[in-house]
Amino acid sequence: MTRVLAITNQKGGVGKTTTSVNLAAGLVRAGKRVLLVDLDPQGNATMGSGIDKRALNTSVYQVLLGLCTAQTTRLRSEAGGYDVLPANRDLAGAEVELVQLEHRETRLKSALLPIAAEYDFVILDCPPSLNMLTVNGLAVADAVMIPMQCEYYALEGLSDLVNTIKKIRQHLNPKLEIEGLLRTMYDPRNTLALQVSAQLQTHFGAKVYTTVIPRNVRLAEAPSYGAPAVNFDQACKGSQAYIALASELLSRCQLQAAA
């Protein structure tokens, strides 16, 4: 059964795209069929998967507006081993145009319906804001993975995001749940990081992933080579952490299925 996972946080710079791309590649390494949907107009997940966003004929923008289908728009990431529904700057215009359309919050859900069963996981890389693109992602998702840095402002943003998820659950998607909180860019030498990490575990318990993503230069370098770090340099600490995250996610899914 397909699991749709939205990678989201209203705060920028917390590693959403890095997580989306490397988790997708990590799941492929575990033998899973994966579709990565780039919902950010910056198109970083598209470029990080080795696909040139400047050369796209169609993108998720046209899919959301009903001008083409997800089947004809998806591309293969040779560097990652998964399929991509790509994005570019055109997507910035979708925010305004979607407002005028019927069923504007569920257009992505309708677009993915014909192809979702072809995949074990659909990963949605959401933009760093609560706009119509993020709402479309949350409306179709089974669960939300929240990457976050262990710093003071992250806790404030987290409470806003949890409230947003509650509203989406009430009005659009009653099945939506928090899959887990992922600590990113983690530096155990930082006292504040340790304190915030402890607070997260106190408040969210088992929802906090055991896997922690460290600060790692190779994770930052990999996009410039158009490949997930998991494949670009499997031996680095960042890649090993994302491979471990994919394994932890699969274990959680097995436990949920057995429950």
Secondary structure, DSSP 4 states (H G I P E B T S, - for coil): --EEEEE--SSSSSSHHHHHHHHHHHHHHTT--EEEEE--TT-HHHHHTT--GGG-SS-HHHHHTTSS-HHHH-EEETTTTEEEE---GGGGGHHHHHHTSTTGGGHHHHHHTTTGGG-SEEEEE--SS-SHHHHHHHHH-SEEEEEEESSHHHHHHHHHHHHHHHHHHHHT-TT-EEEEEEEEEE-TT-HHHHHHHHHHHHHHGGGEEEEEEEP-HHHHHGGGGTS-HHHH-TTSHHHHHHHHHHHHHHHHHHHHHH-
